């Protein structure tokens, strides 16, 4: 869902005359998701580790290269699914860029089907999933097309219970 959302956001920004740039974080060595970003969109990749675990130095280097080498209006950062939102945000909010970046918020794409089956997750995965929802500024309850109306209502109410401040948008394919 994250990469689908990223593609939709890029398309919408271009339609509004904005030029997006992307930092894409992958756990592996290969940038599979980067292929989904249009060639005219500046992109920097952080491979082999989570943005919040690999240290702020790599993030600062990528941000510096983008800010010095590209002209863009909006920066989108797609973290790995294993990223803790607060730690990822800390990696981005370096004092070096405070006067050049204005963070708008964290969007969490929550797999609605997995939410209903979260008790089957490992305790660590379940806790991370809930933390991602808890710290979001906007939540996409994704894959609702796979749920019944009652399940959609249950997911929405339960997620809202974990984060009462973030709007929830029900989506299919982000």
C-alpha positions in Angstrom: 0.0 0.0 0.0 2.8 2.5 0.7 4.2 2.4 -2.8 0.7 2.7 -4.3 0.1 5.7 -2.1 3.4 7.2 -3.1 2.5 6.9 -6.8 -0.9 8.4 -6.2 0.6 11.3 -4.3 3.2 12.0 -7.0 0.5 12.1 -9.6 -1.8 14.4 -7.6 1.1 16.8 -6.9 2.1 17.0 -10.5 -1.5 17.7 -11.5 -1.4 20.7 -9.0 1.8 22.0 -10.6 4.1 20.9 -7.7 7.4 19.1 -8.2 7.8 16.2 -5.8 11.1 14.6 -4.7 11.4 11.2 -3.0 13.6 9.4 -0.5 12.8 5.7 -0.5 14.0 3.4 2.2 14.4 -0.3 1.5 15.4 -3.1 3.9 17.1 -5.0 1.1 19.9 -4.3 -1.3 17.7 -3.9 -4.3 15.5 -0.8 -4.9 12.4 -2.7 -6.2 9.9 0.0 -5.2 12.0 2.8 -6.7 11.0 1.6 -10.2 7.5 2.8 -9.5 8.6 6.4 -9.3 8.5 8.5 -12.5 11.9 9.2 -14.1 11.4 13.0 -13.8 11.0 12.8 -10.0 14.3 13.3 -8.1 14.8 10.2 -5.9 17.4 9.1 -3.3 17.5 5.6 -2.0 18.5 4.3 1.4 19.1 0.6 1.1 20.0 -2.2 3.5 18.3 -1.0 6.6 15.5 1.0 8.2 15.7 4.7 8.2 15.3 4.9 12.0 18.0 2.2 12.6 20.7 3.1 10.0 21.4 6.4 11.7 20.7 10.0 10.9 24.0 10.4 9.1 22.7 8.6 6.0 19.4 10.5 6.0 21.2 13.8 6.4 23.5 12.9 3.5 20.5 12.1 1.3 18.6 15.2 2.3 21.7 17.3 1.7 22.2 15.9 -1.8 18.5 16.5 -2.7 18.5 20.0 -1.2 21.7 21.0 -3.0 21.2 19.2 -6.2 17.5 19.3 -7.0 14.7 21.8 -7.2 11.4 20.5 -5.7 8.3 21.7 -3.9 7.5 18.6 -1.8 9.6 15.8 -0.3 8.0 12.5 0.2 9.7 9.9 2.3 8.7 6.3 2.1 10.0 4.3 5.0 10.1 0.5 5.3 7.2 -1.2 6.9 9.5 -1.8 9.9 10.1 1.9 10.6 9.1 3.3 14.0 7.4 6.6 13.1 8.9 8.7 15.9 12.4 7.5 15.2 12.0 8.0 11.5 10.7 11.5 12.1 13.7 12.2 14.3 16.1 11.1 11.5 14.4 13.7 9.2 14.2 16.6 11.6 17.9 17.4 11.7 18.8 21.0 12.9 20.8 21.3 9.6 17.5 21.5 7.6 15.2 23.1 10.1 15.0 26.3 8.0 14.6 24.5 4.7 12.0 21.8 5.5 8.5 22.1 6.9 7.3 18.7 8.0 3.6 18.2 7.4 3.1 14.8 9.0 3.1 11.1 9.0 0.8 9.1 6.9 0.3 5.5 8.0 -1.1 2.9 5.6 -2.8 0.3 7.7 -3.7 -3.0 6.1 -7.3 -3.5 7.4 -7.3 -7.2 6.9 -4.1 -7.5 9.0 -5.5 -5.2 11.6 -8.4 -7.7 12.2 -5.8 -10.5 12.5 -3.2 -8.6 14.5 -3.5 -11.1 17.4 -1.8 -13.6 15.1 1.2 -11.3 14.7 4.3 -11.6 16.9 4.2 -9.2 19.9 6.9 -7.0 18.4 5.2 -6.7 15.0 1.8 -6.0 16.6 3.3 -3.3 18.9 5.0 -1.7 15.9 1.8 -1.8 13.9 0.0 -0.1 16.7 2.7 2.5 17.2 2.6 3.4 13.5 -1.1 4.0 13.9 -0.8 5.9 17.2 1.7 8.4 15.9 0.1 9.0 12.4 -1.3 12.4 11.4 -3.4 10.7 8.7 -4.4 7.0 8.5 -5.4 5.1 5.4 -7.4 2.0 6.4 -6.4 0.2 3.3 -7.8 -2.9 1.5 -11.3 -2.3 2.7 -12.5 -4.0 -0.5 -11.5 -7.3 1.2 -13.8 -6.7 4.2 -17.5 -6.9 4.9 -19.4 -3.7 5.9 -19.3 -4.8 9.6 -15.6 -5.5 9.4 -15.0 -2.1 7.8 -16.9 -0.4 10.7 -15.0 -2.5 13.3 -11.6 -1.6 11.8 -12.5 2.1 11.6 -13.7 2.2 15.2 -10.8 0.3 16.6 -8.2 2.3 14.7 -9.9 5.5 15.8 -9.6 4.2 19.4 -5.8 4.1 19.1 -5.5 7.5 17.5 -8.4 9.9 18.0 -6.7 12.9 16.3 -5.8 11.4 12.9 -8.5 11.4 10.2 -9.0 7.9 8.7 -9.6 7.5 5.0 -10.9 4.1 3.9 -9.1 3.0 0.8 -8.5 0.2 -1.7 -5.1 0.2 -3.4 -4.2 3.2 -1.2 
